Amino acid sequence: MNVSRLCHDKTIVAVNGKFPGPTVRVKEGDHLIVNITNLVSDNVTIHWHGVRQILSAWADGPAYITQCPIQTNQSYVSRFRIVDQRGTLFWHAHISWLRATLHGAIVIRPRHKTRYPFVKPSYEYTVILGEWWNANVEDVIASALSTGRGYQIPDALTINGYPGALYNCSQHLTPVFNVKKDEVYMLRLVNAALNFQFYFGVANHRLTVVEADAEYTQPLARDIVVLSPGQTTNVLIRANQSVGNYYMAFTVYSPNSDTENVPFPTVPATAILSYNSSVAANISYDELELPTFPSFNDKLYVANFTRSLRGQSYKKGYYYYSIPTKIDYDLFYTVSYALQPCASCSTPPFPGQRLSASINNQTSALPQISLLQAYYNHVNSVYEAGFPDVPPYVFNYTGINSTDIPVSTLGTKVKILEFGKNVQIIFQNTHSLGYESHPIHLHGQNFFIVGTGFGNYNSSSDPSTFNLIDPPSRNTVAVPSGGWAVVRFTTTNPGVWYMHCHFDMHTSWGMTMAFIVKNGKEKDQILPPPPPDLPLC
């Protein structure tokens, strides 16, 4: 597909000639059959991000985890059901960096005659937050991996594929969202960006969060909401201001103050919230004001937003799985930058080494066939069991002057879990090579975010701060910069489930691992065999 942005023409990979791709609209309980045909030269997979793939792990989509890629001129039919979810999710490519343009929303309606637990909006809009490179994104990641250093940041941020009025050659293509005074609208927000967390707001308007990652939340009113890559959030907005035009915008949240070594786009992407469609064509952009964003590295604002988010009460029936209290697997995972040997890497400050990333000092390497195929067919030598439950050595993880920069262990290790067990994971951020707020995403099911905090996790005192009453249920948790996050879930879904940082640079560097959840004893707890059209490597 040929597109033009920033006065630059470019060919991109897209679905059905659309960028962003088509929205998949379904109801809770629906069965989906999606025919995927690859007509481009790149190998492709499609991941249904956030979908609980109950007994349908073969449809999850990450390359070399649950399937081999779909090769050129080949097809694959993805079959799955929407179970106990309603709200907004999204789909995207899950191989290399193709998801920069290969993505779209999933809108899940409640079951027939089921009401929202909030004011029904008059209308709704899908708002996809993304990034744009003038260069080919596959060249961008290839260059970063070959040099062993950082990557070229995007040339623009985008709303529904367009940078908006503050970027060159973009004003006339600024998206416009029309509203009527005093009516309530729902904005379905999707952070489809590859490598940045965002602040999002609408000038002079209050936003009320009512759903996150396809789970209802207690209403949370804020001027600015925060989304990490991989997160989706539904917000209500009441058109209660004077008739006119208002900027809708988002900008980068980056907790690292070293903007020279950790750069990011500083120009917000914009759209227009217009109270009168007839005046949208005569917008005076110079007179519009942006939302008032926190500072780019305001960790306290982000922490407060995260801690304030609450799930709907279990007693109201919106949680379909109880919050685990008895823990069967207690895992402590450090998420860190690391180094790997690299004979061809000569750039300072680490000549002979390349940047990588790790979980518990393990840098993951993708296998040659999918982990799920290897597990199901008992193929040896594809992966090792025994992913470490704790870090290989202990240090002051969040010490500002820490000089611990480990050379990580490269390999393909998994953690095997029995069916029906309760899992707790303590994610500990470290200062190795600098802080970052890592958005960790779990495939196949949600987890409850029961606690977050700054500093080193304290197993004696921090559990007393856990929220075991109404924690949010999500598929992606942003581990605070210089801090920790604790999640819990129950292994109710057999299969192989990828867990990784949703910064694509960090995934490319190896901040990934996988869980194998074994079959249960009942018929509806056993993974079915692979479909006959499963792609071959």
C-alpha positions in Angstrom: 0.0 0.0 0.0 1.4 3.4 -0.9 0.9 6.3 1.5 2.2 9.8 1.9 3.1 11.4 5.3 5.3 14.4 6.1 5.7 15.1 2.4 7.2 11.6 2.0 5.8 8.8 -0.1 6.3 5.3 1.1 5.1 1.7 0.6 3.9 0.0 3.7 2.5 -3.4 4.7 -1.2 -3.1 5.4 -4.4 -5.3 5.6 -7.0 -4.9 3.0 -5.5 -1.6 1.7 -6.2 0.2 5.0 -3.8 1.9 7.5 -4.6 1.5 10.3 -6.2 -1.8 9.4 -9.9 -2.7 9.6 -11.6 -2.8 12.9 -12.9 -6.2 14.0 -16.3 -5.8 15.6 -17.7 -8.7 17.6 -19.8 -9.5 20.7 -18.8 -11.3 23.8 -19.2 -15.0 23.2 -18.8 -14.8 19.4 -16.7 -17.3 17.5 -14.3 -15.7 15.0 -13.0 -17.2 11.8 -10.3 -15.0 10.2 -8.8 -15.9 6.9 -5.2 -14.5 6.7 -3.5 -14.5 3.3 0.0 -13.1 2.9 0.5 -11.3 -0.4 3.7 -9.5 0.6 7.4 -10.5 0.5 7.7 -10.5 4.3 6.7 -13.4 6.4 3.7 -12.4 8.6 1.8 -13.5 11.7 -1.2 -11.8 13.3 -1.6 -11.7 17.1 -5.0 -11.0 18.7 -3.6 -8.9 21.5 -5.4 -9.4 24.8 -7.8 -12.1 23.6 -8.1 -14.9 26.1 -7.3 -17.8 23.8 -9.2 -20.4 25.8 -8.2 -23.8 24.2 -7.2 -21.9 21.0 -3.4 -21.3 21.6 -2.8 -22.2 17.9 -4.5 -18.9 17.0 -2.6 -16.6 19.3 -0.1 -15.6 16.6 3.4 -14.7 17.9 6.0 -16.0 15.4 8.0 -19.0 16.5 6.0 -19.2 19.8 2.6 -20.6 18.8 3.1 -20.9 15.0 5.6 -20.5 12.2 5.1 -17.4 10.1 2.8 -17.3 7.2 5.0 -17.2 4.1 4.4 -15.3 0.9 1.3 -16.5 -1.0 0.3 -18.8 1.9 -2.8 -18.6 4.1 -3.9 -19.5 7.6 -7.3 -19.5 9.2 -7.3 -18.2 12.7 -10.2 -19.6 14.8 -11.0 -18.5 18.3 -13.8 -17.3 20.6 -14.3 -14.2 22.7 -14.6 -15.4 26.3 -15.6 -13.2 29.2 -14.4 -10.0 27.6 -16.0 -6.8 26.5 -14.4 -3.5 25.6 -11.4 -2.7 23.3 -8.4 -4.8 22.3 -6.4 -4.8 19.1 -4.7 -7.0 16.6 -1.2 -6.6 15.1 1.6 -8.3 13.3 3.8 -10.3 15.7 7.1 -10.7 13.8 9.9 -8.2 13.6 8.6 -4.6 13.5 5.8 -5.1 11.0 3.2 -4.1 13.5 4.2 -0.4 13.0 1.7 -0.4 10.1 0.0 -3.8 10.5 -2.5 -3.2 13.2 -6.2 -2.4 13.9 -8.7 -2.3 16.7 -10.9 -5.1 18.1 -14.3 -3.8 19.5 -16.1 -6.2 21.7 -19.7 -5.4 22.5 -21.4 -6.8 25.6 -23.8 -9.8 25.1 -27.3 -9.0 23.8 -29.4 -7.1 26.4 -26.4 -6.6 28.7 -26.0 -3.1 29.9 -22.8 -1.1 30.4 -22.0 -0.4 34.1 -21.7 3.3 33.2 -23.6 5.9 31.2 -24.3 4.7 27.7 -22.5 7.0 25.3 -24.3 8.7 22.4 -21.6 7.7 20.0 -18.1 6.3 20.1 -14.8 6.8 18.3 -11.7 4.5 18.0 -8.5 6.4 18.5 -5.3 4.5 17.7 -2.1 6.0 18.9 1.0 5.1 16.8 4.3 6.1 15.3 5.5 6.9 11.8 8.9 6.4 10.2 9.8 7.8 6.8 12.3 4.9 6.5 11.3 1.3 6.2 10.8 0.0 9.7 12.4 -3.3 8.8 15.6 -1.4 7.9 15.3 0.5 11.2 15.4 -2.6 13.3 18.0 -4.3 11.1 20.4 -1.4 11.5 19.9 -1.3 15.3 20.6 -5.0 15.6 23.7 -4.9 13.3 25.3 -2.0 15.2 24.4 -3.3 18.6 23.2 0.1 19.7 20.0 2.1 19.8 17.5 2.6 17.0 16.3 5.6 14.9 13.3 7.1 16.7 10.2 7.7 14.6 9.7 10.8 12.5 6.2 11.5 13.9 3.5 10.3 16.3 0.1 9.6 14.8 -3.6 9.4 15.6 -5.4 6.9 13.4 -2.3 7.0 11.1 -2.0 10.8 10.8 0.5 13.1 12.6 -1.8 16.1 12.8 -1.5 19.8 12.6 1.9 20.3 14.3 3.8 18.3 11.8 5.0 19.3 8.3 2.6 18.6 5.4 0.0 17.3 7.8 -2.4 20.0 8.9 -4.9 19.4 6.1 -5.1 15.7 7.1 -5.6 16.3 10.8 -8.3 13.8 12.0 -11.6 15.5 13.1 -14.0 13.9 15.7 -17.4 15.6 15.6 -19.5 16.0 18.8 -22.8 17.6 19.9 -22.9 19.8 22.9 -23.8 18.1 26.2 -23.7 14.6 24.8 -21.5 11.8 26.1 -19.0 10.0 23.9 -16.7 7.0 24.3 -13.2 7.1 23.0 -11.7 3.7 22.5 -7.9 4.3 23.0 -5.3 1.9 21.7 -1.6 2.4 22.2 -0.3 0.6 19.1 3.1 2.4 19.2 6.2 0.2 19.2 8.4 1.9 21.8 6.7 4.7 23.8 4.3 5.2 26.6 1.9 8.1 26.2 0.0 10.8 28.0 -3.4 11.4 26.2 -5.9 14.2 26.7 -8.4 16.6 25.2 -8.0 20.3 25.9 -10.4 21.7 28.5 -12.2 18.3 28.9 -12.3 15.7 31.6 -11.9 12.0 30.7 -13.4 9.2 32.7 -11.8 5.7 32.4 -14.4 3.0 32.4 -12.5 0.0 30.9 -9.0 -1.1 30.5 -7.7 -4.1 28.4 -11.3 -5.3 27.8 -12.2 -5.3 31.5 -14.6 -2.8 33.2 -13.0 -0.5 35.8 -14.5 1.7 38.4 -14.9 5.2 36.9 -11.6 7.2 37.2 -11.8 10.8 36.2 -8.6 12.5 35.0 -7.5 15.3 32.7 -4.7 13.1 31.3 -4.7 9.3 31.0 -1.6 7.1 30.6 -1.2 4.2 28.2 1.8 1.9 27.7 2.3 0.1 24.4 -0.1 -2.8 24.3 -2.6 -1.2 26.6 -6.2 -0.2 25.6 -8.5 2.1 27.5 -12.0 3.2 27.0 -12.8 6.7 28.3 -16.0 8.7 28.4 -16.0 12.4 27.5 -18.9 14.8 27.9 -19.1 17.6 25.4 -19.7 20.3 28.0 -17.5 23.2 26.8 -18.3 26.2 24.6 -19.1 25.3 21.0 -15.8 25.3 19.1 -12.8 23.2 18.2 -10.4 21.6 20.7 -7.1 19.8 20.4 -7.1 16.1 21.1 -3.5 15.1 21.6 -0.9 12.7 23.0 2.8 13.0 23.8 5.5 10.8 25.2 6.0 9.8 28.8 9.7 8.8 29.2 11.0 8.3 32.8 14.6 8.6 31.7 15.9 12.2 32.0 18.9 11.4 29.8 17.2 12.6 26.6 20.5 12.7 24.7 21.0 8.9 25.0 17.3 8.1 25.3 15.6 10.4 22.7 12.0 10.5 21.8 9.6 12.5 19.6 8.8 15.8 21.3 6.0 17.0 19.0 2.6 15.8 20.0 0.2 14.1 17.6 -3.1 16.0 17.3 -6.6 15.6 16.2 -9.6 18.0 16.5 -12.7 17.5 18.8 -15.2 19.7 16.9 -18.6 20.8 18.3 -19.7 21.8 14.9 -18.8 19.9 11.8 -19.6 22.9 9.6 -16.7 24.9 11.2 -14.2 22.1 11.1 -13.1 23.1 7.6 -12.3 26.6 8.9 -10.2 25.7 11.9 -7.7 28.3 13.1 -5.0 26.0 14.4 -2.9 28.8 15.8 -5.6 29.7 18.2 -6.0 26.1 19.6 -4.4 25.1 22.9 -2.9 21.7 23.7 -4.0 19.7 26.7 -1.8 20.5 29.8 0.5 17.4 30.0 2.6 16.5 32.9 6.4 16.8 32.4 7.8 14.1 30.1 9.3 12.2 33.0 6.7 12.7 35.7 6.9 9.3 37.4 4.8 10.3 40.3 1.8 11.3 38.1 2.1 8.0 36.2 2.3 6.0 39.5 -0.7 7.8 40.9 -2.7 7.1 37.8 -1.8 3.4 37.9 -2.5 2.9 41.5 -5.9 4.8 41.3 -7.2 2.3 38.7 -9.6 -0.2 40.2 -11.5 -3.1 38.8 -15.2 -3.5 39.1 -16.2 -5.4 42.2 -16.1 -9.2 42.0 -19.6 -9.2 43.7 -21.0 -7.4 40.7 -20.0 -10.2 38.4 -17.5 -8.5 36.2 -14.5 -10.7 37.4 -14.9 -14.1 36.0 -11.9 -15.5 37.9 -11.3 -15.0 41.6 -8.3 -13.0 42.7 -5.7 -15.6 43.8 -4.8 -15.4 47.5 -3.0 -18.8 48.0 0.1 -18.8 45.8 1.5 -22.0 44.2 4.3 -20.4 42.2 6.0 -17.4 43.6 8.3 -15.9 40.9 10.7 -13.0 41.2 11.7 -11.6 37.7 14.2 -8.8 37.2 13.6 -6.9 33.9 16.9 -5.3 32.8 19.1 -4.0 30.0 22.1 -6.2 29.5 25.0 -6.8 27.2 25.9 -9.6 24.7 29.2 -10.3 23.0 29.4 -8.9 19.5 32.7 -9.1 17.5 31.5 -6.7 14.8 30.3 -4.0 17.3 32.9 -1.3 17.6 30.8 1.7 18.7 31.6 3.1 22.2 30.9 2.9 25.0 30.8 -1.0 24.9 33.1 -2.0 22.0 32.9 -5.8 21.3 29.4 -5.9 23.0 25.9 -5.1 21.9 22.9 -3.9 23.8 20.4 -6.6 24.8 17.7 -7.1 27.4 16.8 -9.8 29.8 14.5 -11.3 32.3 16.4 -12.8 35.3 19.5 -12.3 33.2 18.2 -14.6 30.5 18.2 -13.1 27.0 15.8 -15.1 24.9 16.5 -16.4 21.4 13.7 -17.5 19.1 13.8 -21.1 18.0 13.6 -22.5 14.4 10.1 -24.0 14.9 7.3 -22.8 17.2 7.5 -23.6 20.9 3.9 -24.8 20.9 4.6 -27.2 18.0 7.7 -28.5 19.8 5.8 -28.9 23.1 2.8 -30.6 21.5 4.8 -33.0 19.3 7.5 -33.7 21.9 10.3 -32.4 19.8 13.6 -32.3 21.7 16.3 -29.7 21.7 14.0 -26.7 20.8 13.8 -25.3 24.3 15.0 -25.9 27.8 12.8 -26.1 30.8 13.8 -24.5 34.0 13.5 -20.7 33.4 14.9 -19.4 36.7 12.3 -18.5 39.4 14.7 -15.9 40.9 17.6 -13.8 39.6 21.0 -15.6 39.4 22.5 -13.1 41.7 21.3 -10.3 44.0 22.4 -6.7 44.0 21.0 -3.3 44.7 18.6 -3.4 41.8 17.6 0.2 41.9 20.8 1.7 43.2 21.5 4.9 41.3 25.3 4.3 41.3 24.9 0.6 40.5 27.7 -0.6 38.1 26.2 -4.1 37.7 25.9 -4.5 33.9 25.6 -8.2 33.4 26.5 -10.1 30.3 23.3 -12.1 30.0 22.8 -15.8 29.1 21.5 -16.3 25.6 19.1 -19.2 25.1 15.5 -20.4 24.8 14.1 -21.3 28.2 10.5 -21.8 29.4 8.8 -22.1 32.7 6.4 -25.1 33.0 3.3 -24.6 35.1 0.7 -27.2 36.2 -2.9 -26.5 35.3 -5.2 -24.8 37.9 -2.4 -23.3 39.9 -2.1 -19.7 41.3 1.0 -17.7 40.1 2.5 -14.6 41.5 5.1 -12.7 39.6 7.1 -9.9 41.2 8.6 -7.8 38.4 11.7 -5.9 39.6 13.0 -3.1 37.5 16.8 -2.5 37.7 19.2 0.3 37.0 21.5 -1.7 34.8 22.3 0.7 31.9 19.5 3.0 33.0 15.9 2.9 34.2 12.9 2.3 32.0 9.2 1.6 32.6 8.9 -1.8 31.0 5.4 -2.7 29.7 5.2 -6.4 30.3 2.5 -8.3 28.3 1.2 -11.8 28.9 -0.4 -13.7 26.1 -3.5 -15.8 26.4 -5.0 -14.4 29.6 -5.1 -11.4 31.9 -3.5 -11.0 35.3 -4.5 -8.9 38.3 -2.1 -6.1 39.1 -2.2 -6.3 42.9 0.7 -3.9 43.7 3.3 -1.4 42.4 5.9 0.7 44.1 9.3 2.3 43.8 12.7 1.0 44.9 13.6 -2.6 45.6 10.7 -4.9 46.4 10.5 -5.8 50.1 8.9 -9.2 50.7 8.3 -8.4 54.3 6.5 -5.1 54.1 5.3 -4.6 50.5 2.6 -7.3 50.5 0.7 -5.4 53.1 0.1 -2.7 50.5 -1.4 -5.2 47.9 -4.9 -4.6 46.6 -6.7 -7.9 46.8 -10.2 -6.5 46.8 -10.6 -4.7 43.4 -7.3 -4.8 41.5 -7.5 -4.1 37.8 -7.4 -7.1 35.5 -5.1 -6.3 32.5 -2.9 -8.1 29.9 -0.1 -5.5 30.1 1.6 -4.0 33.2 4.0 -1.1 33.1 6.7 -1.9 35.7 7.6 1.4 37.2 10.9 3.0 36.4 13.1 2.2 39.4 10.4 0.2 41.0 8.4 -3.0 41.0 5.0 -4.5 40.1 3.2 -7.6 41.3 0.7 -9.6 39.3 -1.3 -12.7 40.0 -3.2 -15.1 37.7 -4.5 -18.7 37.7 -3.3 -21.2 35.0 -6.7 -22.0 33.5 -5.6 -22.2 29.8 -3.3 -24.9 28.5 -0.8 -24.0 25.9 2.4 -22.0 25.4 2.1 -18.3 26.4 4.6 -15.7 25.5 5.5 -13.0 28.0 7.6 -10.0 26.9 8.3 -6.3 27.1 5.9 -4.6 24.6 8.6 -2.1 23.6 9.5 -3.8 20.4 13.2 -2.8 20.7 13.3 -4.7 24.0 11.6 -7.7 22.5 14.1 -7.6 19.7 16.9 -7.5 22.3 15.5 -10.6 24.1 13.3 -9.3 27.1 11.0 -12.3 26.6 10.2 -15.7 27.9 7.3 -18.2 27.7 5.2 -20.2 30.1 4.0 -23.7 29.2 0.7 -24.4 31.0 0.1 -28.2 31.0 -3.3 -29.8 30.3 -5.8 -30.3 33.1 -7.7 -33.5 33.9 -11.1 -32.6 32.4 -12.0 -32.7 28.7 -12.4 -28.9 28.5 -8.9 -28.5 30.0 -7.0 -30.2 27.3 -5.4 -28.3 24.4 -6.8 -29.5 21.0 -4.5 -30.7 18.2 -3.1 -28.2 15.7 -5.3 -27.2 12.8 -4.4 -28.8 9.4 -3.3 -25.5 7.8 -0.9 -24.5 10.6 2.0 -22.8 8.8 5.3 -24.7 8.4 8.7 -23.3 9.0 
